[in-house]
Amino acid sequence: MTRSRRPFFCGNWKLHGTIAESLALATEVRNGVATHRDADVAVAPTFTALHAVAKRLEDGPVAVSAQDCFWEDKGAFTGEVSAPQLVEAGCKYVILGHSERRQLFGELDAAVNLKARAALRAGLAPIVCVGETLAERDAGETLGRVQAQLEAALAGISATDLERVIVAYEPVWAIGTGRNATPAQAQEVHRFIRARVATLAADVAPRMRILYGGSVKPDNIGALVGQPNVDGALVGGASLEARSFAVIVKNSI
Ligand code: PGA
């Protein structure tokens, strides 16, 4: 398949794994995707395993992502981890605004924007998550909700910095439920996201990678990435099993 954008796959390990388990999984993922050179692949372990996993993966091709960061570089912010600290630990990416952070930890759009700017300042590529709840979808508010989250998250970011931003469309009702968005539902929102990004930076929008997330599995990824605006996936549950994550990458390229 000819693609204008290089597919990207990130395994979001959430709150799973000891350091030893994370190292073992990272090694299996690296071995599993070693021959799939037509995609960028990353894994996002829990904070305590980041440095060890990054060391293990330093020869490539799998990169390391954090699952969150704070917006200040240092100071009296008990419990927080800064973007420069993530760079030092070996991260290249950071997931921001995941719906679990928004729903369980009260994270607001304004915080996602501050975090995205901090990540870019530090040299990280932010993976900015947006997505509607089931109630919002049922009320016909999907595109409005996604637009509000997207525009708030990207506010004030220059076109040059937008080049490094990845957006993940993750409908909340599809995360961890086994019920993925249909390819047509994903395509509709991905195309909309790209059109909104074009209003911010017309040159960047055609190059921006827009990932789908929500119950991605080896047997549904092909149809999803077969859509013209779906450029890869943010994978939760299925990324905890190296073989299924590798098959997801393989079935997409
Ligand atoms: P899931 O999670 O693949 O387990 O649905 C996706 C995510 O939360 O990024």
Boltz pocket constraint, residues with backbone or C-beta under 6 A from the ligand:
constraints:
  - pocket:
      binder: B
      contacts: [[A, 12], [A, 170], [A, 174], [A, 175], [A, 176], [A, 177], [A, 178], [A, 213], [A, 214], [A, 215], [A, 216], [A, 234], [A, 235], [A, 236], [A, 237], [A, 238]]
      max_distance: 6.0
